[in-house]
Amino acid sequence: MKLFRYRRPSLRVLLGITRVKSKIRKETGISTFQRYTLPRRIKQRMLQKIGVYSPTVTPIRQTVKGKFPTPLGLIKKKD
């Protein structure tokens, strides 16, 4: 562990609850099952099949959000 940390670890991390929980999820295979059944993953797969994440549509999506595509990525939207 580093001497200086950017963030203070949570109580769950210090007690080891997070590590035990993720170990149980991996051993039981819940994570692999949920990757196909979670609503956000179903929506993501649907958008991939439609072509929303294709290289031709990506600049259009970014422009709508206010991020203008440039060769070097120098122009960024100020929030």
CORJOLIN-V50336 format. One line per field, one symbol per residue. phi: phi as a letter, one per 20 degrees, with the letter a starting at -180 (. if undefined). psi: psi as a letter, one per 30 degrees, with the letter a starting at -180 (. if undefined). A space follows every 50 residues. Layout:
phi: ???
psi: ???
This chain:
phi: .ffddfcfffffffenfffffffffffenffffffddfgfffffffffff ofefffegfffffffoeefcfdmeecfee
psi: kleklekkkleeeefgeeeeeeeeeeefgeeeeffffkeeeeeeeeeeee gfglfffeeeeeeefgjkklefhfjlkk.
